[in-house]
Amino acid sequence: MNRYLLEDLIESLNILVLERIDIGLFQITGKVPDWLRRFCSQKCMSGMNMLIPQEEFAFLENFLFDAEEFWQSKSKSKLESGLWIEKDLTGQEQQLQAYALCINDSKILLIELAKDKFKDKHSLIQTGREQQLNYQQLLKLNQRKEVLVNCIIHDIAGQLSAINCCLALLEFENLTDKGRENLELARKQSIKQEMLIRNVLDSFSLEVRSLETFTVNIDTAPDILVAVQETIELFQSTFVLSNQQLELATDIDMTANWKVVGEQSRLDRVITNLVENAYRHSPEDSRVTINLQPETESILLTIDDEGEGVPPTMVENLFQKFSQAQNHSGRAGIGLYFCRITIERWGGTIGYLARPEGGSRFWFRLPRPRE
């Protein structure tokens, strides 16, 4: 490339080219960019020497320490200072950037007036701040929606309490056998609805408390075998009405230590949710089996059913909030979500597997409390 053309190119890019003579001493090479006059009270010309950082560019002092090491290495790459702001002779702030290069045996320092780069960087920062504000606004909007849902659920719970009172009063009426059978079914459905409402409320409140420290107390650690047995007893009549069987695996050691990390009431709710989920997705004359498997530092619970299983397209989001199976089954898609955030809060894991012989296996693993 023609030397004069190269000098014109450097000048058009607003770059000051300096060749290192000694530590802190540089010689101006090529044409002097016009912007340099904003910083130098004396006239600067090509070929003259100037001291840096003692005079015009004090910010470069630290960068030049790194530049000296870079020049000694004779690297073929370049070393950048990053953008900085320097005040010119009029007190105006200007944005500059420096580069150190090795060209043959010459040690070159380039200083660039980087106003456009600064604007671009400032624009990116501003865009990032705006995106952060938008994100915060979305969070607040989501919080308001969740508060609204919470209020609606509370209102529904109030109406359900009144219904339960009416059902309780009906027990004292002179009902026929068929009427009492219908009353019993209504009470069971009411209990299920109340459980759903509690799940919705707990799912929102538990999210807020999920970051709280959970203290493991071995004396109050729940017994997962007892929780399973109580759940089976609770659902036994419900399964019988649908000609279904709910049973505990026969090879469980009843004398073993089945304590796990968690809280008894919430553990009961997790198991109840999973059993009810199996009940709703199982056909008549089918079997649901609960099994417990001891592991070195944890306990694995599995619930197997003989239903149609979960469609592959649903598996990924199965434990997300408001996720439902294809038939919906009249649920709000909150039970499995509640199970996940509860189990994970206790340091456990939860998941789903399709059984090779057909049906579903829902499982969760909880750590044992340490002595």
Buried (B, 14 or more C-beta within 10 A) or exposed (E): EEEEEEBEEBBEEBBBBBBBEEEBEBBBBBBBBEBBBBBBEEEBEEEEEBEBBEEBBEEBEEBBEEBBEBBEEEEEEEBEBEBBEBEBEEEEEBBBBBBBBBEEEEBBBBBBBBEEBBEEBEEEEEEEEEEEEEEEEEEEEEEEEBEEBBEEBEEBBEEBEEBBEEBEEBEEEEEEEEEEEEBBEBBBEBEBBBBBBBBBBBBBEBBEEEEEEEEBEEEEBBBBBBBBBBBBEBBEEBBEEBEBBBEBEEEBEEEEEBBBBBBBEBBBBBBBBBBBBBBBBBEEEBBBBBBBBEEEEBBBBBBBBBBBBBEEEBBEBBBEBEBBBEEEEEBBBBBBBBBBBBBBBBBBBBBBBBEEEEBBBBBBBBBBBEE
